[in-house]
């Protein structure tokens, strides 16, 4: 298996299990309906762990474009491999979401609310505000990539690393996942959102494309910032990539302010 197939497979496993727990908790007339946020966070954490166990020894199991960018910044991955990794991750996200749809096939019709169905596939903010939502995704993904890099500094018993990474996902989810649903991974959000748009899901609504930029650009910016802080504090490096990371962060936040002013389709709420 080459690294691109590995990233495809690992991301598909991640989304199948993570999207699956969202379906189990939120779709009507199944045995998991009505469980709480902790179950969702644990499901996503275990999904990441199992995806990492599946392909970690082949591709290092990035399973996330933000992680791929962070590892490339830290010279753990050649920049020439970044596009192939990201394409494979996106395709894996789409296929994983299709498998979730198939696994819960009778339950889409049984669930009347279109927004609940979309929530199985992709994230949405509790309080719509592009600027604030960008900040949440940047912080969440920043601690993700920083955590992955400093976890890698430790001598960990073989086989435990994916479980520790899964615990990091659970910690992010239960601590700061509430405002935006903690996408922290463009492949986990954009891939399934595309699947939602193309699948014949009973009673579905639109795919909320006006929000889709937040769980893509926010995690990419946050992932780069996490790598920047790791390189600065642990290695004493501040270079051109660090400046680019800060520039992208500033541009992302400015975009959030602009979108709050120009978006007339969403119920944007002021933060003050």
Buried (B, 14 or more C-beta within 10 A) or exposed (E): EEBBBBBBBBBBBBBBBBBBBBBBBBBBEBEBBEBEEEBBBBBBBBBBBBBBBBBBEBBBBBBBBBBBBBBBBBEBBEEEBBEBBBBBBBBBBBBBBBBBBEEBEEBBEBBEEBEBBBBBBBBBBEBBBBBBBBBBBBBBBBBBBBBBBBBBEEEEEEEEBBBBBBBBBBBBBBEBBBBBBBBBBBBBBBBBBBBBBEBEBBEBEEBBEBBBBBBBBBBBBBBBBBBBBBBEEEEEBEEEBBEEBBEBBEEBBEBBEEBBEEBEEBEBEEEE
